[in-house]
């Protein structure tokens, strides 16, 4: 296994993860957490780094990637869940979000223009580049791992070094939600990076990359995926700590409502008039690499389940759909984000953890089915709560569960039922041991 190739693959995976959301949310956590920065950022790193790493690893344990993980519940669930994951992170949300943020926070920071014609021209260029970089998997790895990622890291490093030299922490009262529960609030904020969901898709990109490098033995694929994941995780941790630290120490003369405002302001404070250009370049590079990775992953998946259409045709399809949705505007795209994340994330986290421990304990169908049934109840309640539809009788009963008030009421019931399901299958001799 070529070490240089693994490093390139690790850089590629880092870049695929590091998109607009990853740039925007850490500084907001740093600003809002204030004096409770440490527990908040630890919680954030769990959902934004550790769980995505486990997700990529869980895909390498499976012979058929995300599809196989879902099929352990049932074949129908496997297909529906996989399609929901790929569509939510792909053409229907993830890809147009990356393009929209690239325009709003990247392009318009460099060129002071903002209208529908400018948006259309920008998306035409952006998605043409996405198509060119996505259509050849080998070139995608080389382009992102050897060119785009180093360029992104260089520009980010310039911002970070200047911030560490010029800024000092002077104390800040945390927002109420961080003051009452900094760790769990940070944990929930990590949802919005969408990395745990995206990792289930990016895992197959890493595996395909390893196969293109001549790695075919399953144990070597698992090892290569783990090493690439470690490289990516170290990069994400360093970047998240730096970005959140900037949000924590920056002194504000104006009100900051989101992480983008914080970084734009930080860039101007640290670099004057050139700060907007620097921030714009960071956003453009981050969003382009994410768009390329999501397009490639989605096209690979749908080509696998419907091989009559060529991989390049699926790439073209997702690029066109992504471009059309992007032109609806960023606010329209972001409006659908929260209910999607609230619904999908619990399923994804439970499946990732079960898939990672399965090689050690064996496969139990009741373990998967039981935990998914319980998780679905809480996921539906969370979506109803988002739309302010309250089932008070059920909520009063579930209100006694640990972490329910923090939006994590599913955690204990899902894993308790998983354990009970495993014990039942074990007693009946139905646990399949790993070969």
ZAMI-729200 format. One record per residue (C-alpha): z, y, x. Coordinates in Angstrom, 1 decimal, decimal comma, always signed. Example, Ala and Ser with C-alpha at 12.3 -4.5 7.8 and 13.67 -1.06 7.14 Angstrom:
REM residues 2
@w: +7,8 v: -4,5 u: +12,3
@w: +7,1 v: -1,1 u: +13,7
//
This chain:
REM residues 435
@w: +0,0 v: +0,0 u: +0,0
@w: -1,2 v: +3,2 u: +1,6
@w: +1,7 v: +5,7 u: +1,9
@w: -0,6 v: +8,7 u: +2,0
@w: -2,2 v: +7,6 u: -1,3
@w: +1,2 v: +7,2 u: -2,9
@w: +2,2 v: +10,7 u: -1,9
@w: -1,1 v: +12,1 u: -3,4
@w: -0,4 v: +10,1 u: -6,6
@w: +3,2 v: +11,5 u: -6,7
@w: +1,8 v: +15,0 u: -6,4
@w: -0,7 v: +14,3 u: -9,1
@w: +2,0 v: +13,0 u: -11,4
@w: +4,2 v: +16,1 u: -10,7
@w: +1,3 v: +18,3 u: -11,6
@w: +0,5 v: +16,4 u: -14,8
@w: +4,1 v: +16,9 u: -15,9
@w: +4,4 v: +20,5 u: -14,8
@w: +2,7 v: +22,5 u: -17,5
@w: +3,4 v: +25,6 u: -19,5
@w: +6,6 v: +24,3 u: -21,2
@w: +8,0 v: +23,2 u: -17,9
@w: +7,5 v: +26,7 u: -16,6
@w: +8,9 v: +28,5 u: -19,6
@w: +12,0 v: +26,6 u: -20,7
@w: +14,1 v: +26,3 u: -17,4
@w: +14,5 v: +30,1 u: -16,9
@w: +15,6 v: +30,5 u: -20,6
@w: +18,2 v: +27,8 u: -20,1
@w: +19,4 v: +29,5 u: -16,9
@w: +19,7 v: +32,9 u: -18,8
@w: +21,4 v: +31,6 u: -21,9
@w: +23,8 v: +29,2 u: -20,0
@w: +25,2 v: +31,9 u: -17,8
@w: +28,6 v: +30,9 u: -16,4
@w: +28,1 v: +27,3 u: -17,8
@w: +24,9 v: +26,9 u: -15,8
@w: +25,9 v: +23,6 u: -14,0
@w: +26,6 v: +21,3 u: -17,0
@w: +23,7 v: +22,9 u: -18,9
@w: +21,2 v: +22,2 u: -16,2
@w: +22,5 v: +18,7 u: -15,7
@w: +21,8 v: +17,9 u: -19,3
@w: +18,4 v: +19,6 u: -19,1
@w: +17,4 v: +17,5 u: -16,1
@w: +18,4 v: +14,3 u: -17,9
@w: +15,8 v: +14,8 u: -20,6
@w: +13,3 v: +16,7 u: -18,5
@w: +13,3 v: +14,5 u: -15,4
@w: +15,3 v: +11,3 u: -15,6
@w: +14,1 v: +10,0 u: -18,9
@w: +10,4 v: +10,8 u: -18,1
@w: +10,9 v: +8,9 u: -14,8
@w: +12,2 v: +5,9 u: -16,8
@w: +9,3 v: +6,3 u: -19,2
@w: +6,7 v: +6,0 u: -16,4
@w: +8,6 v: +3,0 u: -15,0
@w: +8,8 v: +1,3 u: -18,4
@w: +5,0 v: +1,5 u: -18,8
@w: +4,6 v: -0,3 u: -15,4
@w: +6,8 v: -3,1 u: -16,6
@w: +4,5 v: -3,7 u: -19,5
@w: +1,1 v: -5,5 u: -19,2
@w: -0,5 v: -3,3 u: -21,8
@w: +1,3 v: +0,0 u: -21,3
@w: +2,6 v: +1,9 u: -24,3
@w: +0,8 v: -0,4 u: -26,8
@w: +2,8 v: -3,4 u: -25,6
@w: +6,1 v: -1,5 u: -25,7
@w: +5,5 v: -0,6 u: -29,4
@w: +4,2 v: -4,1 u: -30,3
@w: +7,7 v: -5,5 u: -29,5
@w: +8,7 v: -3,9 u: -32,8
@w: +5,5 v: -5,1 u: -34,6
@w: +1,8 v: -4,9 u: -33,9
@w: +1,2 v: -2,3 u: -36,6
@w: +4,1 v: -0,1 u: -35,3
@w: +2,8 v: -0,5 u: -31,8
@w: -0,6 v: +1,0 u: -32,7
@w: +0,7 v: +3,7 u: -35,0
@w: +3,4 v: +4,8 u: -32,6
@w: +1,0 v: +4,9 u: -29,6
@w: -1,6 v: +6,9 u: -31,6
@w: +1,1 v: +9,3 u: -32,8
@w: +2,2 v: +9,8 u: -29,2
@w: -1,3 v: +10,4 u: -27,8
@w: -2,4 v: +12,6 u: -30,6
@w: +0,7 v: +14,8 u: -30,5
@w: +0,5 v: +15,3 u: -26,7
@w: -3,3 v: +15,3 u: -26,8
@w: -5,9 v: +17,1 u: -28,8
@w: -3,7 v: +18,1 u: -31,8
@w: -1,0 v: +19,8 u: -29,8
@w: -0,4 v: +19,3 u: -26,1
@w: -3,9 v: +20,1 u: -24,9
@w: -4,4 v: +23,2 u: -27,1
@w: -0,9 v: +24,4 u: -26,3
@w: -1,7 v: +24,2 u: -22,5
@w: -4,9 v: +26,2 u: -23,0
@w: -3,3 v: +28,7 u: -25,3
@w: -0,4 v: +29,4 u: -22,9
@w: -2,9 v: +29,6 u: -20,1
@w: -4,7 v: +32,3 u: -22,0
@w: -1,7 v: +34,2 u: -23,3
@w: +0,5 v: +34,1 u: -20,2
@w: -2,1 v: +33,5 u: -17,5
@w: -5,4 v: +35,0 u: -18,1
@w: -4,2 v: +38,1 u: -19,9
@w: -1,7 v: +38,8 u: -17,1
@w: -4,6 v: +39,1 u: -14,7
@w: -7,2 v: +40,6 u: -17,0
@w: -5,8 v: +43,1 u: -19,5
@w: -7,8 v: +42,0 u: -22,5
@w: -6,8 v: +40,1 u: -25,6
@w: -9,2 v: +39,5 u: -28,6
@w: -10,9 v: +36,6 u: -30,3
@w: -14,1 v: +36,9 u: -28,2
@w: -12,1 v: +36,9 u: -24,9
@w: -10,2 v: +33,9 u: -26,2
@w: -13,4 v: +32,0 u: -27,0
@w: -15,0 v: +32,7 u: -23,6
@w: -11,8 v: +31,7 u: -21,8
@w: -11,4 v: +28,4 u: -23,7
@w: -15,1 v: +27,6 u: -23,0
@w: -14,5 v: +28,0 u: -19,3
@w: -11,1 v: +26,3 u: -19,4
@w: -12,3 v: +23,3 u: -21,3
@w: -15,4 v: +23,0 u: -19,2
@w: -13,2 v: +22,7 u: -16,1
@w: -11,0 v: +20,3 u: -17,9
@w: -14,0 v: +18,1 u: -18,7
@w: -15,3 v: +18,2 u: -15,1
@w: -11,9 v: +17,3 u: -13,6
@w: -11,0 v: +14,7 u: -16,3
@w: -14,2 v: +12,6 u: -16,5
@w: -13,8 v: +10,8 u: -13,2
@w: -10,4 v: +9,2 u: -12,7
@w: -10,7 v: +8,9 u: -8,9
@w: -11,9 v: +12,5 u: -8,5
@w: -9,1 v: +13,7 u: -10,8
@w: -6,5 v: +12,2 u: -8,6
@w: -8,0 v: +13,7 u: -5,5
@w: -8,6 v: +17,1 u: -7,1
@w: -5,1 v: +17,4 u: -8,6
@w: -3,1 v: +15,6 u: -5,9
@w: -4,8 v: +17,2 u: -2,9
@w: -5,9 v: +20,6 u: -4,1
@w: -4,4 v: +21,9 u: -7,4
@w: -0,8 v: +20,7 u: -6,8
@w: -0,4 v: +22,1 u: -3,3
@w: -1,9 v: +25,4 u: -4,5
@w: +0,5 v: +25,5 u: -7,4
@w: +3,5 v: +24,7 u: -5,2
@w: +2,5 v: +27,4 u: -2,6
@w: +2,4 v: +30,1 u: -5,3
@w: +5,7 v: +28,9 u: -6,9
@w: +7,3 v: +28,9 u: -3,5
@w: +6,3 v: +32,5 u: -2,8
@w: +8,1 v: +33,5 u: -6,1
@w: +11,2 v: +31,4 u: -5,4
@w: +11,7 v: +32,5 u: -1,8
@w: +11,4 v: +36,2 u: -2,8
@w: +13,9 v: +35,6 u: -5,7
@w: +16,4 v: +33,9 u: -3,4
@w: +16,2 v: +36,7 u: -0,9
@w: +16,5 v: +39,6 u: -3,4
@w: +18,6 v: +38,3 u: -6,3
@w: +22,4 v: +37,5 u: -6,6
@w: +24,4 v: +36,2 u: -9,5
@w: +26,8 v: +38,8 u: -11,0
@w: +28,2 v: +36,7 u: -13,9
@w: +26,9 v: +36,4 u: -17,4
@w: +28,5 v: +35,4 u: -20,7
@w: +26,7 v: +32,3 u: -22,1
@w: +25,1 v: +32,1 u: -25,5
@w: +27,3 v: +30,6 u: -28,2
@w: +25,5 v: +27,3 u: -28,3
@w: +26,0 v: +26,8 u: -24,5
@w: +29,6 v: +28,0 u: -24,6
@w: +30,5 v: +25,4 u: -27,2
@w: +28,5 v: +22,5 u: -25,7
@w: +26,7 v: +23,3 u: -22,5
@w: +25,7 v: +19,7 u: -21,5
@w: +24,4 v: +18,6 u: -24,9
@w: +22,6 v: +21,9 u: -25,5
@w: +20,9 v: +21,5 u: -22,1
@w: +20,0 v: +17,9 u: -23,0
@w: +18,4 v: +19,0 u: -26,3
@w: +16,5 v: +21,9 u: -24,6
@w: +14,9 v: +19,3 u: -22,3
@w: +13,1 v: +18,0 u: -25,4
@w: +10,8 v: +20,9 u: -25,4
@w: +9,2 v: +20,1 u: -22,1
@w: +7,7 v: +17,1 u: -24,0
@w: +7,9 v: +15,2 u: -20,7
@w: +9,5 v: +12,0 u: -22,1
@w: +6,7 v: +11,7 u: -24,6
@w: +4,0 v: +12,7 u: -22,1
@w: +5,3 v: +10,2 u: -19,5
@w: +4,5 v: +7,3 u: -21,8
@w: +0,9 v: +8,5 u: -21,6
@w: +0,9 v: +9,5 u: -17,9
@w: +2,2 v: +6,1 u: -16,9
@w: -1,1 v: +4,5 u: -17,5
@w: -2,8 v: +7,2 u: -15,5
@w: -0,6 v: +6,3 u: -12,5
@w: -1,3 v: +2,6 u: -13,0
@w: -5,0 v: +3,1 u: -13,2
@w: -4,8 v: +5,3 u: -10,1
@w: -3,1 v: +2,5 u: -8,2
@w: -5,7 v: +0,0 u: -9,3
@w: -8,4 v: +2,3 u: -8,0
@w: -6,6 v: +2,2 u: -4,7
@w: -6,8 v: -1,6 u: -4,7
@w: -3,3 v: -2,3 u: -5,8
@w: -3,4 v: -5,1 u: -8,4
@w: -0,2 v: -7,2 u: -8,0
@w: +2,3 v: -6,4 u: -10,7
@w: +5,2 v: -6,1 u: -8,3
@w: +3,2 v: -3,7 u: -6,2
@w: +2,1 v: -1,7 u: -9,2
@w: +5,8 v: -1,3 u: -10,3
@w: +6,8 v: -0,3 u: -6,7
@w: +3,9 v: +2,2 u: -6,4
@w: +4,7 v: +3,7 u: -9,8
@w: +8,4 v: +4,0 u: -8,9
@w: +7,6 v: +5,7 u: -5,6
@w: +5,1 v: +8,1 u: -7,2
@w: +7,7 v: +8,8 u: -9,9
@w: +10,4 v: +9,5 u: -7,3
@w: +8,2 v: +12,0 u: -5,5
@w: +7,3 v: +13,7 u: -8,9
@w: +10,9 v: +13,7 u: -10,0
@w: +12,1 v: +15,4 u: -6,7
@w: +9,5 v: +18,0 u: -7,1
@w: +10,4 v: +18,7 u: -10,8
@w: +14,1 v: +18,9 u: -10,0
@w: +13,5 v: +21,5 u: -7,2
@w: +11,2 v: +23,5 u: -9,4
@w: +13,5 v: +23,4 u: -12,4
@w: +16,6 v: +24,4 u: -10,4
@w: +14,7 v: +27,3 u: -8,9
@w: +13,3 v: +28,5 u: -12,2
@w: +16,6 v: +28,2 u: -14,1
@w: +18,4 v: +29,9 u: -11,2
@w: +15,9 v: +32,9 u: -11,5
@w: +16,7 v: +33,1 u: -15,2
@w: +20,4 v: +33,1 u: -14,4
@w: +20,5 v: +35,7 u: -11,7
@w: +17,9 v: +38,2 u: -12,9
@w: +19,3 v: +41,5 u: -14,3
@w: +17,5 v: +42,6 u: -17,4
@w: +16,8 v: +46,2 u: -18,5
@w: +15,0 v: +44,9 u: -21,6
@w: +15,6 v: +42,1 u: -24,2
@w: +14,3 v: +38,7 u: -23,1
@w: +13,4 v: +36,3 u: -26,0
@w: +11,8 v: +33,5 u: -24,1
@w: +11,2 v: +32,0 u: -20,6
@w: +7,8 v: +33,6 u: -20,3
@w: +9,2 v: +37,1 u: -20,7
@w: +11,8 v: +36,2 u: -18,0
@w: +9,2 v: +35,1 u: -15,5
@w: +6,8 v: +37,9 u: -16,2
@w: +9,7 v: +40,4 u: -15,7
@w: +10,9 v: +38,6 u: -12,6
@w: +7,4 v: +38,6 u: -11,1
@w: +7,1 v: +42,4 u: -11,6
@w: +10,6 v: +43,1 u: -10,3
@w: +10,0 v: +41,0 u: -7,1
@w: +6,4 v: +41,9 u: -6,5
@w: +5,7 v: +45,1 u: -8,4
@w: +2,1 v: +45,4 u: -9,8
@w: +0,9 v: +42,2 u: -8,1
@w: +3,7 v: +40,2 u: -9,9
@w: +1,7 v: +39,8 u: -13,1
@w: -1,3 v: +38,5 u: -11,1
@w: +1,0 v: +36,0 u: -9,3
@w: +2,6 v: +34,8 u: -12,5
@w: -0,9 v: +34,5 u: -14,1
@w: -2,1 v: +32,3 u: -11,3
@w: +1,0 v: +30,0 u: -11,6
@w: +0,4 v: +29,6 u: -15,3
@w: -3,3 v: +29,0 u: -15,0
@w: -2,8 v: +26,3 u: -12,4
@w: +0,0 v: +24,6 u: -14,2
@w: -1,8 v: +24,6 u: -17,6
@w: -5,1 v: +23,3 u: -16,1
@w: -3,5 v: +20,4 u: -14,4
@w: -1,6 v: +19,4 u: -17,5
@w: -4,7 v: +19,7 u: -19,7
@w: -6,7 v: +17,5 u: -17,3
@w: -3,9 v: +14,8 u: -17,2
@w: -3,5 v: +14,8 u: -21,0
@w: -7,2 v: +14,6 u: -21,6
@w: -7,7 v: +11,7 u: -19,2
@w: -4,7 v: +9,8 u: -20,5
@w: -5,8 v: +10,2 u: -24,2
@w: -9,4 v: +9,3 u: -23,5
@w: -8,3 v: +6,2 u: -21,5
@w: -6,1 v: +5,0 u: -24,4
@w: -8,6 v: +5,5 u: -27,2
@w: -11,3 v: +4,0 u: -25,1
@w: -9,1 v: +0,9 u: -24,7
@w: -8,5 v: +0,5 u: -28,4
@w: -12,1 v: +1,5 u: -29,4
@w: -14,4 v: +0,5 u: -26,5
@w: -17,6 v: +1,1 u: -28,5
@w: -17,3 v: +4,8 u: -27,4
@w: -17,5 v: +5,4 u: -23,7
@w: -14,6 v: +7,0 u: -21,8
@w: -16,7 v: +10,1 u: -21,1
@w: -17,4 v: +10,4 u: -24,8
@w: -13,7 v: +10,4 u: -25,6
@w: -13,1 v: +13,0 u: -22,9
@w: -15,8 v: +15,2 u: -24,5
@w: -14,4 v: +14,7 u: -28,0
@w: -10,8 v: +15,7 u: -27,0
@w: -12,1 v: +18,7 u: -25,1
@w: -14,1 v: +20,0 u: -28,1
@w: -11,2 v: +19,4 u: -30,5
@w: -8,8 v: +21,0 u: -28,1
@w: -11,0 v: +24,0 u: -27,8
@w: -11,4 v: +24,4 u: -31,5
@w: -7,6 v: +24,2 u: -32,2
@w: -6,8 v: +26,5 u: -29,3
@w: -8,9 v: +29,2 u: -31,0
@w: -6,5 v: +29,2 u: -33,9
@w: -4,0 v: +31,0 u: -31,8
@w: -0,8 v: +30,1 u: -30,0
@w: +1,6 v: +30,9 u: -32,8
@w: -0,2 v: +28,5 u: -35,2
@w: +0,0 v: +25,7 u: -32,6
@w: +3,6 v: +26,3 u: -31,7
@w: +4,6 v: +26,3 u: -35,4
@w: +4,1 v: +22,5 u: -35,6
@w: +6,0 v: +21,7 u: -32,3
@w: +9,6 v: +21,4 u: -33,4
@w: +9,3 v: +18,9 u: -36,3
@w: +7,0 v: +16,7 u: -34,2
@w: +9,5 v: +16,7 u: -31,3
@w: +12,5 v: +16,2 u: -33,5
@w: +10,8 v: +13,2 u: -35,2
@w: +9,2 v: +11,5 u: -32,1
@w: +11,8 v: +12,0 u: -29,4
@w: +14,5 v: +9,6 u: -30,6
@w: +12,0 v: +6,8 u: -31,0
@w: +10,6 v: +7,5 u: -27,5
@w: +14,0 v: +7,6 u: -25,8
@w: +15,3 v: +4,4 u: -27,4
@w: +12,1 v: +2,5 u: -26,6
@w: +12,0 v: +3,8 u: -23,0
@w: +15,6 v: +2,6 u: -22,3
@w: +15,1 v: -0,8 u: -24,0
@w: +11,8 v: -1,3 u: -22,1
@w: +13,6 v: -0,5 u: -18,8
@w: +16,5 v: -3,0 u: -19,3
@w: +14,2 v: -5,7 u: -20,8
@w: +13,2 v: -7,2 u: -17,4
@w: +16,9 v: -7,8 u: -16,7
@w: +18,0 v: -9,2 u: -20,1
@w: +14,8 v: -10,5 u: -21,6
@w: +13,0 v: -9,5 u: -24,8
@w: +14,7 v: -9,6 u: -28,1
@w: +12,6 v: -8,7 u: -31,2
@w: +15,7 v: -8,0 u: -33,3
@w: +16,9 v: -5,6 u: -30,7
@w: +13,8 v: -3,5 u: -31,0
@w: +13,3 v: -3,8 u: -34,8
@w: +17,0 v: -3,0 u: -35,6
@w: +17,1 v: +0,0 u: -33,3
@w: +13,8 v: +1,4 u: -34,6
@w: +14,9 v: +1,1 u: -38,3
@w: +18,2 v: +3,0 u: -37,6
@w: +16,4 v: +5,6 u: -35,5
@w: +13,8 v: +6,2 u: -38,2
@w: +16,5 v: +7,1 u: -40,7
@w: +17,9 v: +9,8 u: -38,4
@w: +14,5 v: +11,0 u: -37,4
@w: +13,5 v: +11,5 u: -41,0
@w: +16,8 v: +13,3 u: -41,8
@w: +16,2 v: +15,6 u: -38,8
@w: +12,8 v: +16,6 u: -40,0
@w: +14,1 v: +17,2 u: -43,5
@w: +16,9 v: +19,3 u: -42,1
@w: +14,2 v: +21,4 u: -40,2
@w: +12,5 v: +22,1 u: -43,4
@w: +16,0 v: +22,9 u: -45,0
@w: +15,9 v: +19,9 u: -47,3
@w: +19,5 v: +18,6 u: -47,3
@w: +20,7 v: +15,2 u: -48,6
@w: +24,3 v: +16,2 u: -48,7
@w: +25,7 v: +12,7 u: -49,6
@w: +24,1 v: +11,0 u: -46,7
@w: +24,8 v: +13,9 u: -44,3
@w: +28,5 v: +13,8 u: -45,3
@w: +28,7 v: +10,1 u: -44,4
@w: +26,8 v: +10,4 u: -41,1
@w: +28,8 v: +13,6 u: -40,2
@w: +31,6 v: +11,3 u: -38,9
@w: +29,3 v: +9,8 u: -36,3
@w: +29,6 v: +10,8 u: -32,7
@w: +27,2 v: +13,6 u: -31,6
@w: +25,8 v: +14,0 u: -35,2
@w: +26,6 v: +17,8 u: -35,2
@w: +24,7 v: +18,2 u: -32,0
@w: +21,5 v: +16,6 u: -33,3
@w: +22,1 v: +13,3 u: -31,5
@w: +23,6 v: +11,3 u: -34,3
@w: +21,1 v: +8,5 u: -33,7
@w: +22,3 v: +7,6 u: -30,2
@w: +25,3 v: +5,4 u: -30,9
@w: +24,0 v: +3,7 u: -34,1
@w: +20,6 v: +2,9 u: -32,5
@w: +22,1 v: +1,2 u: -29,4
@w: +24,9 v: -0,5 u: -31,3
@w: +22,4 v: -2,1 u: -33,6
@w: +20,2 v: -3,0 u: -30,6
@w: +23,2 v: -4,8 u: -29,0
@w: +23,9 v: -6,7 u: -32,3
@w: +20,2 v: -7,6 u: -32,6
@w: +20,2 v: -8,9 u: -29,0
@w: +23,3 v: -11,0 u: -29,6
@w: +21,9 v: -12,6 u: -32,7
@w: +18,6 v: -13,5 u: -30,9
@w: +20,6 v: -14,8 u: -27,9
@w: +22,7 v: -17,0 u: -30,1
@w: +19,6 v: -18,4 u: -31,8
@w: +17,7 v: -18,9 u: -28,5
@w: +15,0 v: -16,4 u: -29,4
@w: +15,3 v: -14,1 u: -26,3
@w: +12,2 v: -14,3 u: -24,2
@w: +13,0 v: -14,2 u: -20,5
@w: +10,8 v: -12,2 u: -18,1
@w: +8,4 v: -14,4 u: -16,1
//
